[in-house]
Amino acid sequence: MSKVKKKRNKTYQGKDAAVTRPTVTRMTAANRNAVSQWWFEKKRIAKPVGIGVLVAVVVIVLVIELIRVITGSFT
C-alpha cells in the first residue's frame, strides 16, 4: 500500500499570493409590526407547513365527497 500524502492546510502567503479582500456586511433596519416581524422570522417554516395543511384539507374534502357519491347520499 502506498503512503498517503498529507494535504497542505496552510494558506500561501508569499509575495504573489492572492489578496484577501475584507468582507462587507450591509445591514438595513426596518420597522415592522408584530405580525410582519413574525412572518419575516418564521416564513421558511410557515410556508411549507401552510402548503402541507392546505393539501391535507383538500385531500380530506375530496375523500369525503367521494364517499358521499359512492354511498349515494346527495344532501
HTML snippet that shows the backbone in 3Dmol.js (N, CA, C, O; Angstrom):
<script src="https://3Dmol.org/build/3Dmol-min.js"></script>
<div id="view" style="width:600px;height:400px;position:relative"></div>
<script>
const pdb = `
ATOM      1  N   MET A   1       0.842  -1.157   0.000  1.00  0.00           N
ATOM      2  CA  MET A   1       0.000   0.000   0.000  1.00  0.00           C
ATOM      3  C   MET A   1       0.901   1.239   0.000  1.00  0.00           C
ATOM      4  O   MET A   1       1.889   1.299   0.732  1.00  0.00           O
ATOM      5  N   SER A   2       0.552   2.215  -0.821  1.00  0.00           N
ATOM      6  CA  SER A   2       1.368   3.418  -0.918  1.00  0.00           C
ATOM      7  C   SER A   2       1.044   4.394   0.208  1.00  0.00           C
ATOM      8  O   SER A   2      -0.059   4.395   0.755  1.00  0.00           O
ATOM      9  N   LYS A   3       2.006   5.204   0.531  1.00  0.00           N
ATOM     10  CA  LYS A   3       1.843   6.176   1.599  1.00  0.00           C
ATOM     11  C   LYS A   3       0.962   7.328   1.103  1.00  0.00           C
ATOM     12  O   LYS A   3       1.165   7.840   0.002  1.00  0.00           O
ATOM     13  N   VAL A   4      -0.015   7.731   1.919  1.00  0.00           N
ATOM     14  CA  VAL A   4      -0.909   8.819   1.560  1.00  0.00           C
ATOM     15  C   VAL A   4      -0.248  10.135   1.940  1.00  0.00           C
ATOM     16  O   VAL A   4       0.153  10.333   3.086  1.00  0.00           O
ATOM     17  N   LYS A   5      -0.139  11.035   0.962  1.00  0.00           N
ATOM     18  CA  LYS A   5       0.492  12.327   1.208  1.00  0.00           C
ATOM     19  C   LYS A   5      -0.453  13.229   1.986  1.00  0.00           C
ATOM     20  O   LYS A   5      -1.639  13.321   1.669  1.00  0.00           O
ATOM     21  N   LYS A   6       0.073  13.887   2.996  1.00  0.00           N
ATOM     22  CA  LYS A   6      -0.735  14.791   3.812  1.00  0.00           C
ATOM     23  C   LYS A   6      -1.075  16.040   3.004  1.00  0.00           C
ATOM     24  O   LYS A   6      -0.214  16.606   2.330  1.00  0.00           O
ATOM     25  N   LYS A   7      -2.322  16.460   3.074  1.00  0.00           N
ATOM     26  CA  LYS A   7      -2.749  17.642   2.339  1.00  0.00           C
ATOM     27  C   LYS A   7      -2.283  18.901   3.056  1.00  0.00           C
ATOM     28  O   LYS A   7      -2.233  18.953   4.285  1.00  0.00           O
ATOM     29  N   ARG A   8      -1.947  19.901   2.276  1.00  0.00           N
ATOM     30  CA  ARG A   8      -1.486  21.172   2.826  1.00  0.00           C
ATOM     31  C   ARG A   8      -2.706  21.956   3.309  1.00  0.00           C
ATOM     32  O   ARG A   8      -3.648  22.168   2.545  1.00  0.00           O
ATOM     33  N   ASN A   9      -2.695  22.387   4.572  1.00  0.00           N
ATOM     34  CA  ASN A   9      -3.819  23.157   5.102  1.00  0.00           C
ATOM     35  C   ASN A   9      -3.404  24.570   5.507  1.00  0.00           C
ATOM     36  O   ASN A   9      -4.190  25.299   6.110  1.00  0.00           O
ATOM     37  N   LYS A  10      -2.174  24.955   5.179  1.00  0.00           N
ATOM     38  CA  LYS A  10      -1.690  26.298   5.493  1.00  0.00           C
ATOM     39  C   LYS A  10      -1.846  27.164   4.253  1.00  0.00           C
ATOM     40  O   LYS A  10      -1.492  26.738   3.153  1.00  0.00           O
ATOM     41  N   THR A  11      -2.370  28.368   4.414  1.00  0.00           N
ATOM     42  CA  THR A  11      -2.561  29.240   3.258  1.00  0.00           C
ATOM     43  C   THR A  11      -1.230  29.808   2.805  1.00  0.00           C
ATOM     44  O   THR A  11      -0.353  30.089   3.622  1.00  0.00           O
ATOM     45  N   TYR A  12      -1.086  29.976   1.508  1.00  0.00           N
ATOM     46  CA  TYR A  12       0.141  30.516   0.931  1.00  0.00           C
ATOM     47  C   TYR A  12       0.176  32.018   1.162  1.00  0.00           C
ATOM     48  O   TYR A  12      -0.802  32.713   0.886  1.00  0.00           O
ATOM     49  N   GLN A  13       1.300  32.523   1.667  1.00  0.00           N
ATOM     50  CA  GLN A  13       1.395  33.940   1.990  1.00  0.00           C
ATOM     51  C   GLN A  13       2.590  34.605   1.327  1.00  0.00           C
ATOM     52  O   GLN A  13       3.089  35.613   1.826  1.00  0.00           O
ATOM     53  N   GLY A  14       3.053  34.059   0.216  1.00  0.00           N
ATOM     54  CA  GLY A  14       4.190  34.641  -0.488  1.00  0.00           C
ATOM     55  C   GLY A  14       3.838  35.955  -1.156  1.00  0.00           C
ATOM     56  O   GLY A  14       2.711  36.439  -1.049  1.00  0.00           O
ATOM     57  N   LYS A  15       4.827  36.537  -1.856  1.00  0.00           N
ATOM     58  CA  LYS A  15       4.601  37.851  -2.440  1.00  0.00           C
ATOM     59  C   LYS A  15       3.590  37.819  -3.590  1.00  0.00           C
ATOM     60  O   LYS A  15       2.982  38.846  -3.889  1.00  0.00           O
ATOM     61  N   ASP A  16       3.398  36.675  -4.236  1.00  0.00           N
ATOM     62  CA  ASP A  16       2.418  36.584  -5.320  1.00  0.00           C
ATOM     63  C   ASP A  16       1.156  35.840  -4.903  1.00  0.00           C
ATOM     64  O   ASP A  16       0.442  35.297  -5.747  1.00  0.00           O
ATOM     65  N   ALA A  17       0.883  35.815  -3.609  1.00  0.00           N
ATOM     66  CA  ALA A  17      -0.332  35.163  -3.111  1.00  0.00           C
ATOM     67  C   ALA A  17      -1.554  36.015  -3.444  1.00  0.00           C
ATOM     68  O   ALA A  17      -1.438  37.225  -3.640  1.00  0.00           O
ATOM     69  N   ALA A  18      -2.702  35.394  -3.507  1.00  0.00           N
ATOM     70  CA  ALA A  18      -3.949  36.112  -3.780  1.00  0.00           C
ATOM     71  C   ALA A  18      -4.265  37.051  -2.619  1.00  0.00           C
ATOM     72  O   ALA A  18      -4.108  36.703  -1.449  1.00  0.00           O
ATOM     73  N   VAL A  19      -4.711  38.236  -2.975  1.00  0.00           N
ATOM     74  CA  VAL A  19      -5.032  39.236  -1.961  1.00  0.00           C
ATOM     75  C   VAL A  19      -6.422  38.935  -1.413  1.00  0.00           C
ATOM     76  O   VAL A  19      -7.385  38.820  -2.171  1.00  0.00           O
ATOM     77  N   THR A  20      -6.516  38.808  -0.104  1.00  0.00           N
ATOM     78  CA  THR A  20      -7.827  38.584   0.505  1.00  0.00           C
ATOM     79  C   THR A  20      -8.451  39.933   0.799  1.00  0.00           C
ATOM     80  O   THR A  20      -7.873  40.758   1.507  1.00  0.00           O
ATOM     81  N   ARG A  21      -9.611  40.146   0.260  1.00  0.00           N
ATOM     82  CA  ARG A  21     -10.306  41.407   0.448  1.00  0.00           C
ATOM     83  C   ARG A  21     -11.225  41.304   1.656  1.00  0.00           C
ATOM     84  O   ARG A  21     -11.756  40.233   1.949  1.00  0.00           O
ATOM     85  N   PRO A  22     -11.409  42.403   2.349  1.00  0.00           N
ATOM     86  CA  PRO A  22     -12.314  42.353   3.505  1.00  0.00           C
ATOM     87  C   PRO A  22     -13.757  42.163   3.051  1.00  0.00           C
ATOM     88  O   PRO A  22     -14.158  42.654   1.996  1.00  0.00           O
ATOM     89  N   THR A  23     -14.525  41.446   3.857  1.00  0.00           N
ATOM     90  CA  THR A  23     -15.932  41.244   3.527  1.00  0.00           C
ATOM     91  C   THR A  23     -16.752  42.400   4.084  1.00  0.00           C
ATOM     92  O   THR A  23     -16.535  42.856   5.206  1.00  0.00           O
ATOM     93  N   VAL A  24     -17.688  42.857   3.280  1.00  0.00           N
ATOM     94  CA  VAL A  24     -18.552  43.971   3.671  1.00  0.00           C
ATOM     95  C   VAL A  24     -19.930  43.408   3.958  1.00  0.00           C
ATOM     96  O   VAL A  24     -20.539  42.758   3.108  1.00  0.00           O
ATOM     97  N   THR A  25     -20.412  43.662   5.158  1.00  0.00           N
ATOM     98  CA  THR A  25     -21.751  43.222   5.536  1.00  0.00           C
ATOM     99  C   THR A  25     -22.665  44.427   5.555  1.00  0.00           C
ATOM    100  O   THR A  25     -22.459  45.358   6.334  1.00  0.00           O
ATOM    101  N   ARG A  26     -23.671  44.414   4.705  1.00  0.00           N
ATOM    102  CA  ARG A  26     -24.609  45.526   4.653  1.00  0.00           C
ATOM    103  C   ARG A  26     -25.848  45.161   5.464  1.00  0.00           C
ATOM    104  O   ARG A  26     -26.398  44.068   5.324  1.00  0.00           O
ATOM    105  N   MET A  27     -26.271  46.074   6.296  1.00  0.00           N
ATOM    106  CA  MET A  27     -27.433  45.829   7.138  1.00  0.00           C
ATOM    107  C   MET A  27     -28.428  46.961   6.935  1.00  0.00           C
ATOM    108  O   MET A  27     -28.047  48.116   6.748  1.00  0.00           O
ATOM    109  N   THR A  28     -29.701  46.614   6.974  1.00  0.00           N
ATOM    110  CA  THR A  28     -30.745  47.621   6.883  1.00  0.00           C
ATOM    111  C   THR A  28     -31.707  47.416   8.041  1.00  0.00           C
ATOM    112  O   THR A  28     -31.915  46.295   8.505  1.00  0.00           O
ATOM    113  N   ALA A  29     -32.274  48.488   8.486  1.00  0.00           N
ATOM    114  CA  ALA A  29     -33.237  48.426   9.584  1.00  0.00           C
ATOM    115  C   ALA A  29     -34.635  48.629   9.020  1.00  0.00           C
ATOM    116  O   ALA A  29     -34.825  49.373   8.058  1.00  0.00           O
ATOM    117  N   ALA A  30     -35.603  47.970   9.621  1.00  0.00           N
ATOM    118  CA  ALA A  30     -36.993  48.107   9.191  1.00  0.00           C
ATOM    119  C   ALA A  30     -37.891  48.083  10.419  1.00  0.00           C
ATOM    120  O   ALA A  30     -37.710  47.272  11.328  1.00  0.00           O
ATOM    121  N   ASN A  31     -38.846  48.977  10.425  1.00  0.00           N
ATOM    122  CA  ASN A  31     -39.846  48.982  11.492  1.00  0.00           C
ATOM    123  C   ASN A  31     -41.023  48.138  11.037  1.00  0.00           C
ATOM    124  O   ASN A  31     -41.719  48.490  10.084  1.00  0.00           O
ATOM    125  N   ARG A  32     -41.241  47.025  11.720  1.00  0.00           N
ATOM    126  CA  ARG A  32     -42.328  46.119  11.363  1.00  0.00           C
ATOM    127  C   ARG A  32     -43.276  45.976  12.538  1.00  0.00           C
ATOM    128  O   ARG A  32     -42.882  46.096  13.699  1.00  0.00           O
ATOM    129  N   ASN A  33     -44.548  45.714  12.207  1.00  0.00           N
ATOM    130  CA  ASN A  33     -45.477  45.410  13.291  1.00  0.00           C
ATOM    131  C   ASN A  33     -45.265  43.960  13.720  1.00  0.00           C
ATOM    132  O   ASN A  33     -44.454  43.251  13.123  1.00  0.00           O
ATOM    133  N   ALA A  34     -45.969  43.526  14.721  1.00  0.00           N
ATOM    134  CA  ALA A  34     -45.719  42.204  15.311  1.00  0.00           C
ATOM    135  C   ALA A  34     -45.964  41.080  14.310  1.00  0.00           C
ATOM    136  O   ALA A  34     -45.197  40.118  14.262  1.00  0.00           O
ATOM    137  N   VAL A  35     -47.022  41.189  13.512  1.00  0.00           N
ATOM    138  CA  VAL A  35     -47.338  40.129  12.556  1.00  0.00           C
ATOM    139  C   VAL A  35     -46.276  40.073  11.451  1.00  0.00           C
ATOM    140  O   VAL A  35     -45.834  38.990  11.068  1.00  0.00           O
ATOM    141  N   SER A  36     -45.875  41.228  10.948  1.00  0.00           N
ATOM    142  CA  SER A  36     -44.856  41.252   9.899  1.00  0.00           C
ATOM    143  C   SER A  36     -43.522  40.728  10.412  1.00  0.00           C
ATOM    144  O   SER A  36     -42.810  40.033   9.687  1.00  0.00           O
ATOM    145  N   GLN A  37     -43.183  41.048  11.631  1.00  0.00           N
ATOM    146  CA  GLN A  37     -41.931  40.559  12.205  1.00  0.00           C
ATOM    147  C   GLN A  37     -41.971  39.047  12.380  1.00  0.00           C
ATOM    148  O   GLN A  37     -40.984  38.362  12.107  1.00  0.00           O
ATOM    149  N   TRP A  38     -43.117  38.518  12.837  1.00  0.00           N
ATOM    150  CA  TRP A  38     -43.263  37.063  12.985  1.00  0.00           C
ATOM    151  C   TRP A  38     -43.110  36.383  11.621  1.00  0.00           C
ATOM    152  O   TRP A  38     -42.409  35.377  11.504  1.00  0.00           O
ATOM    153  N   TRP A  39     -43.768  36.934  10.583  1.00  0.00           N
ATOM    154  CA  TRP A  39     -43.703  36.347   9.253  1.00  0.00           C
ATOM    155  C   TRP A  39     -42.270  36.403   8.719  1.00  0.00           C
ATOM    156  O   TRP A  39     -41.808  35.446   8.097  1.00  0.00           O
ATOM    157  N   PHE A  40     -41.568  37.505   8.953  1.00  0.00           N
ATOM    158  CA  PHE A  40     -40.197  37.649   8.484  1.00  0.00           C
ATOM    159  C   PHE A  40     -39.283  36.605   9.117  1.00  0.00           C
ATOM    160  O   PHE A  40     -38.390  36.077   8.454  1.00  0.00           O
ATOM    161  N   GLU A  41     -39.500  36.307  10.392  1.00  0.00           N
ATOM    162  CA  GLU A  41     -38.655  35.352  11.096  1.00  0.00           C
ATOM    163  C   GLU A  41     -39.027  33.901  10.817  1.00  0.00           C
ATOM    164  O   GLU A  41     -38.148  33.039  10.813  1.00  0.00           O
ATOM    165  N   LYS A  42     -40.298  33.609  10.585  1.00  0.00           N
ATOM    166  CA  LYS A  42     -40.769  32.222  10.518  1.00  0.00           C
ATOM    167  C   LYS A  42     -41.194  31.756   9.139  1.00  0.00           C
ATOM    168  O   LYS A  42     -41.673  30.630   9.011  1.00  0.00           O
ATOM    169  N   LYS A  43     -41.040  32.580   8.085  1.00  0.00           N
ATOM    170  CA  LYS A  43     -41.620  32.192   6.802  1.00  0.00           C
ATOM    171  C   LYS A  43     -40.966  30.968   6.171  1.00  0.00           C
ATOM    172  O   LYS A  43     -41.616  30.280   5.385  1.00  0.00           O
ATOM    173  N   ARG A  44     -39.710  30.672   6.483  1.00  0.00           N
ATOM    174  CA  ARG A  44     -39.087  29.465   5.938  1.00  0.00           C
ATOM    175  C   ARG A  44     -39.749  28.205   6.474  1.00  0.00           C
ATOM    176  O   ARG A  44     -39.737  27.169   5.809  1.00  0.00           O
ATOM    177  N   ILE A  45     -40.324  28.280   7.662  1.00  0.00           N
ATOM    178  CA  ILE A  45     -41.024  27.141   8.245  1.00  0.00           C
ATOM    179  C   ILE A  45     -42.517  27.221   7.953  1.00  0.00           C
ATOM    180  O   ILE A  45     -43.153  26.208   7.660  1.00  0.00           O
ATOM    181  N   ALA A  46     -43.076  28.429   8.034  1.00  0.00           N
ATOM    182  CA  ALA A  46     -44.521  28.601   7.918  1.00  0.00           C
ATOM    183  C   ALA A  46     -45.042  28.302   6.517  1.00  0.00           C
ATOM    184  O   ALA A  46     -46.132  27.748   6.377  1.00  0.00           O
ATOM    185  N   LYS A  47     -44.291  28.656   5.477  1.00  0.00           N
ATOM    186  CA  LYS A  47     -44.765  28.411   4.113  1.00  0.00           C
ATOM    187  C   LYS A  47     -44.966  26.922   3.825  1.00  0.00           C
ATOM    188  O   LYS A  47     -46.059  26.542   3.405  1.00  0.00           O
ATOM    189  N   PRO A  48     -43.962  26.057   4.030  1.00  0.00           N
ATOM    190  CA  PRO A  48     -44.189  24.630   3.752  1.00  0.00           C
ATOM    191  C   PRO A  48     -45.264  24.009   4.644  1.00  0.00           C
ATOM    192  O   PRO A  48     -46.026  23.153   4.195  1.00  0.00           O
ATOM    193  N   VAL A  49     -45.326  24.440   5.907  1.00  0.00           N
ATOM    194  CA  VAL A  49     -46.359  23.905   6.798  1.00  0.00           C
ATOM    195  C   VAL A  49     -47.733  24.318   6.301  1.00  0.00           C
ATOM    196  O   VAL A  49     -48.656  23.503   6.287  1.00  0.00           O
ATOM    197  N   GLY A  50     -47.883  25.573   5.892  1.00  0.00           N
ATOM    198  CA  GLY A  50     -49.168  26.058   5.363  1.00  0.00           C
ATOM    199  C   GLY A  50     -49.575  25.320   4.106  1.00  0.00           C
ATOM    200  O   GLY A  50     -50.741  24.958   3.944  1.00  0.00           O
ATOM    201  N   ILE A  51     -48.625  25.094   3.219  1.00  0.00           N
ATOM    202  CA  ILE A  51     -48.928  24.355   1.986  1.00  0.00           C
ATOM    203  C   ILE A  51     -49.329  22.918   2.310  1.00  0.00           C
ATOM    204  O   ILE A  51     -50.260  22.381   1.710  1.00  0.00           O
ATOM    205  N   GLY A  52     -48.635  22.303   3.250  1.00  0.00           N
ATOM    206  CA  GLY A  52     -48.981  20.934   3.642  1.00  0.00           C
ATOM    207  C   GLY A  52     -50.369  20.830   4.245  1.00  0.00           C
ATOM    208  O   GLY A  52     -51.112  19.894   3.949  1.00  0.00           O
ATOM    209  N   VAL A  53     -50.723  21.795   5.094  1.00  0.00           N
ATOM    210  CA  VAL A  53     -52.056  21.807   5.696  1.00  0.00           C
ATOM    211  C   VAL A  53     -53.118  22.001   4.623  1.00  0.00           C
ATOM    212  O   VAL A  53     -54.157  21.341   4.653  1.00  0.00           O
ATOM    213  N   LEU A  54     -52.868  22.901   3.675  1.00  0.00           N
ATOM    214  CA  LEU A  54     -53.828  23.145   2.598  1.00  0.00           C
ATOM    215  C   LEU A  54     -54.035  21.897   1.742  1.00  0.00           C
ATOM    216  O   LEU A  54     -55.166  21.567   1.385  1.00  0.00           O
ATOM    217  N   VAL A  55     -52.954  21.210   1.415  1.00  0.00           N
ATOM    218  CA  VAL A  55     -53.062  19.977   0.626  1.00  0.00           C
ATOM    219  C   VAL A  55     -53.819  18.910   1.410  1.00  0.00           C
ATOM    220  O   VAL A  55     -54.645  18.196   0.841  1.00  0.00           O
ATOM    221  N   ALA A  56     -53.551  18.794   2.698  1.00  0.00           N
ATOM    222  CA  ALA A  56     -54.251  17.802   3.519  1.00  0.00           C
ATOM    223  C   ALA A  56     -55.746  18.098   3.576  1.00  0.00           C
ATOM    224  O   ALA A  56     -56.556  17.174   3.490  1.00  0.00           O
ATOM    225  N   VAL A  57     -56.129  19.368   3.718  1.00  0.00           N
ATOM    226  CA  VAL A  57     -57.553  19.731   3.765  1.00  0.00           C
ATOM    227  C   VAL A  57     -58.229  19.406   2.443  1.00  0.00           C
ATOM    228  O   VAL A  57     -59.346  18.889   2.431  1.00  0.00           O
ATOM    229  N   VAL A  58     -57.561  19.705   1.318  1.00  0.00           N
ATOM    230  CA  VAL A  58     -58.147  19.401   0.009  1.00  0.00           C
ATOM    231  C   VAL A  58     -58.320  17.897  -0.159  1.00  0.00           C
ATOM    232  O   VAL A  58     -59.351  17.456  -0.666  1.00  0.00           O
ATOM    233  N   VAL A  59     -57.348  17.108   0.248  1.00  0.00           N
ATOM    234  CA  VAL A  59     -57.454  15.649   0.128  1.00  0.00           C
ATOM    235  C   VAL A  59     -58.591  15.127   0.999  1.00  0.00           C
ATOM    236  O   VAL A  59     -59.344  14.251   0.571  1.00  0.00           O
ATOM    237  N   ILE A  60     -58.724  15.647   2.205  1.00  0.00           N
ATOM    238  CA  ILE A  60     -59.804  15.201   3.103  1.00  0.00           C
ATOM    239  C   ILE A  60     -61.170  15.529   2.517  1.00  0.00           C
ATOM    240  O   ILE A  60     -62.075  14.695   2.546  1.00  0.00           O
ATOM    241  N   VAL A  61     -61.325  16.741   1.983  1.00  0.00           N
ATOM    242  CA  VAL A  61     -62.606  17.131   1.375  1.00  0.00           C
ATOM    243  C   VAL A  61     -62.917  16.241   0.183  1.00  0.00           C
ATOM    244  O   VAL A  61     -64.058  15.808   0.021  1.00  0.00           O
ATOM    245  N   LEU A  62     -61.922  15.960  -0.656  1.00  0.00           N
ATOM    246  CA  LEU A  62     -62.159  15.102  -1.816  1.00  0.00           C
ATOM    247  C   LEU A  62     -62.533  13.681  -1.400  1.00  0.00           C
ATOM    248  O   LEU A  62     -63.400  13.071  -2.025  1.00  0.00           O
ATOM    249  N   VAL A  63     -61.904  13.147  -0.371  1.00  0.00           N
ATOM    250  CA  VAL A  63     -62.244  11.798   0.102  1.00  0.00           C
ATOM    251  C   VAL A  63     -63.668  11.782   0.656  1.00  0.00           C
ATOM    252  O   VAL A  63     -64.424  10.849   0.384  1.00  0.00           O
ATOM    253  N   ILE A  64     -64.042  12.802   1.427  1.00  0.00           N
ATOM    254  CA  ILE A  64     -65.410  12.860   1.967  1.00  0.00           C
ATOM    255  C   ILE A  64     -66.433  12.930   0.841  1.00  0.00           C
ATOM    256  O   ILE A  64     -67.446  12.231   0.884  1.00  0.00           O
ATOM    257  N   GLU A  65     -66.182  13.765  -0.165  1.00  0.00           N
ATOM    258  CA  GLU A  65     -67.114  13.864  -1.291  1.00  0.00           C
ATOM    259  C   GLU A  65     -67.172  12.557  -2.079  1.00  0.00           C
ATOM    260  O   GLU A  65     -68.243  12.182  -2.557  1.00  0.00           O
ATOM    261  N   LEU A  66     -66.059  11.864  -2.224  1.00  0.00           N
ATOM    262  CA  LEU A  66     -66.054  10.578  -2.915  1.00  0.00           C
ATOM    263  C   LEU A  66     -66.881   9.552  -2.156  1.00  0.00           C
ATOM    264  O   LEU A  66     -67.616   8.769  -2.759  1.00  0.00           O
ATOM    265  N   ILE A  67     -66.760   9.556  -0.840  1.00  0.00           N
ATOM    266  CA  ILE A  67     -67.557   8.632  -0.024  1.00  0.00           C
ATOM    267  C   ILE A  67     -69.049   8.976  -0.158  1.00  0.00           C
ATOM    268  O   ILE A  67     -69.888   8.079  -0.252  1.00  0.00           O
ATOM    269  N   ARG A  68     -69.376  10.276  -0.167  1.00  0.00           N
ATOM    270  CA  ARG A  68     -70.780  10.662  -0.326  1.00  0.00           C
ATOM    271  C   ARG A  68     -71.337  10.219  -1.670  1.00  0.00           C
ATOM    272  O   ARG A  68     -72.487   9.787  -1.747  1.00  0.00           O
ATOM    273  N   VAL A  69     -70.540  10.319  -2.730  1.00  0.00           N
ATOM    274  CA  VAL A  69     -71.009   9.909  -4.064  1.00  0.00           C
ATOM    275  C   VAL A  69     -71.171   8.400  -4.112  1.00  0.00           C
ATOM    276  O   VAL A  69     -72.144   7.912  -4.687  1.00  0.00           O
ATOM    277  N   ILE A  70     -70.258   7.654  -3.532  1.00  0.00           N
ATOM    278  CA  ILE A  70     -70.332   6.195  -3.553  1.00  0.00           C
ATOM    279  C   ILE A  70     -71.541   5.706  -2.762  1.00  0.00           C
ATOM    280  O   ILE A  70     -72.242   4.799  -3.211  1.00  0.00           O
ATOM    281  N   THR A  71     -71.795   6.288  -1.596  1.00  0.00           N
ATOM    282  CA  THR A  71     -72.912   5.816  -0.768  1.00  0.00           C
ATOM    283  C   THR A  71     -74.243   6.315  -1.296  1.00  0.00           C
ATOM    284  O   THR A  71     -75.284   5.762  -0.942  1.00  0.00           O
ATOM    285  N   GLY A  72     -74.243   7.347  -2.135  1.00  0.00           N
ATOM    286  CA  GLY A  72     -75.478   7.803  -2.760  1.00  0.00           C
ATOM    287  C   GLY A  72     -76.251   8.819  -1.960  1.00  0.00           C
ATOM    288  O   GLY A  72     -77.417   9.064  -2.270  1.00  0.00           O
ATOM    289  N   SER A  73     -75.672   9.414  -0.964  1.00  0.00           N
ATOM    290  CA  SER A  73     -76.381  10.431  -0.185  1.00  0.00           C
ATOM    291  C   SER A  73     -76.062  11.810  -0.752  1.00  0.00           C
ATOM    292  O   SER A  73     -74.986  12.359  -0.517  1.00  0.00           O
ATOM    293  N   PHE A  74     -77.018  12.360  -1.503  1.00  0.00           N
ATOM    294  CA  PHE A  74     -76.825  13.683  -2.130  1.00  0.00           C
ATOM    295  C   PHE A  74     -77.632  14.719  -1.380  1.00  0.00           C
ATOM    296  O   PHE A  74     -78.639  15.208  -1.893  1.00  0.00           O
ATOM    297  N   THR A  75     -77.215  15.057  -0.189  1.00  0.00           N
ATOM    298  CA  THR A  75     -77.971  16.055   0.570  1.00  0.00           C
ATOM    299  C   THR A  75     -77.298  17.387   0.578  1.00  0.00           C
ATOM    300  O   THR A  75     -77.810  18.334   1.175  1.00  0.00           O
TER     301      THR A  75
END
`;
const viewer = $3Dmol.createViewer("view");
viewer.addModel(pdb, "pdb");
viewer.setStyle({}, {cartoon: {color: "spectrum"}});
viewer.zoomTo();
viewer.render();
</script>
